[in-house]
């Protein structure tokens, strides 16, 4: 199963009008980390995933691709 995480992070970030830099600031990482998530080079840890879900106002299940809204 291909991970939807990278696509959902990018899609939700763009819907919120956030740059990679701004999203990184909101969750306490640098722009490069966000870029790495969006290319599947790396994945955020569980604490960051929780913060992303709160920022994007979605469930963690949606964020990681376990269900659709």
C-alpha positions as CSV (number, residue, x, y, z in Angstrom):
1,X,0.0,0.0,0.0
2,X,1.5,3.3,-1.0
3,X,1.6,5.9,1.7
4,X,-0.8,8.8,1.2
5,X,0.9,10.8,3.9
6,X,3.1,12.8,1.6
7,X,0.3,13.8,-0.7
8,X,-2.1,14.7,2.2
9,X,0.5,16.9,3.9
10,X,1.2,18.8,0.7
11,X,-2.5,19.1,-0.2
12,X,-3.6,20.2,3.3
13,X,-0.7,22.7,3.6
14,X,-1.6,24.3,0.3
15,X,-5.3,24.4,1.2
16,X,-4.4,26.3,4.4
17,X,-2.2,28.7,2.3
18,X,0.9,27.7,4.2
19,X,4.4,27.6,2.9
20,X,6.7,24.7,3.8
21,X,8.6,27.2,6.0
22,X,5.5,28.4,7.8
23,X,4.2,24.9,8.4
24,X,7.7,23.9,9.8
25,X,7.6,26.9,12.2
26,X,4.2,25.8,13.4
27,X,5.3,22.3,14.3
28,X,8.9,23.1,15.3
29,X,10.9,21.9,12.4
30,X,12.7,23.5,9.5
31,X,11.5,23.8,5.9
32,X,13.7,21.0,4.8
33,X,11.9,18.6,7.1
34,X,8.6,19.5,5.6
35,X,10.0,19.1,2.1
36,X,11.3,15.6,3.1
37,X,7.8,14.6,4.3
38,X,6.3,15.8,1.0
39,X,8.7,13.7,-1.0
40,X,8.5,10.6,1.3
41,X,12.3,10.9,2.0
42,X,11.4,11.0,5.7
43,X,8.2,10.8,7.8
44,X,7.2,13.0,10.8
45,X,7.2,11.5,14.2
46,X,4.0,10.8,16.1
47,X,4.1,14.1,18.1
48,X,4.5,16.0,14.9
49,X,1.7,14.0,13.2
50,X,-0.6,14.9,16.1
51,X,0.2,18.6,15.7
52,X,-0.3,18.4,11.9
53,X,-3.7,16.8,12.4
54,X,-4.7,19.7,14.8
55,X,-3.3,22.4,12.4
56,X,-5.1,20.8,9.4
57,X,-8.3,20.0,11.4
58,X,-8.3,16.4,10.3
59,X,-7.9,13.0,12.1
60,X,-4.6,11.3,12.2
61,X,-6.2,8.4,10.4
62,X,-7.1,10.7,7.5
63,X,-3.6,12.2,7.5
64,X,-1.9,8.9,7.2
65,X,-4.4,7.5,4.6
66,X,-6.3,5.0,6.7
67,X,-9.6,6.6,5.8
68,X,-11.1,9.4,3.7
69,X,-13.1,12.3,4.9
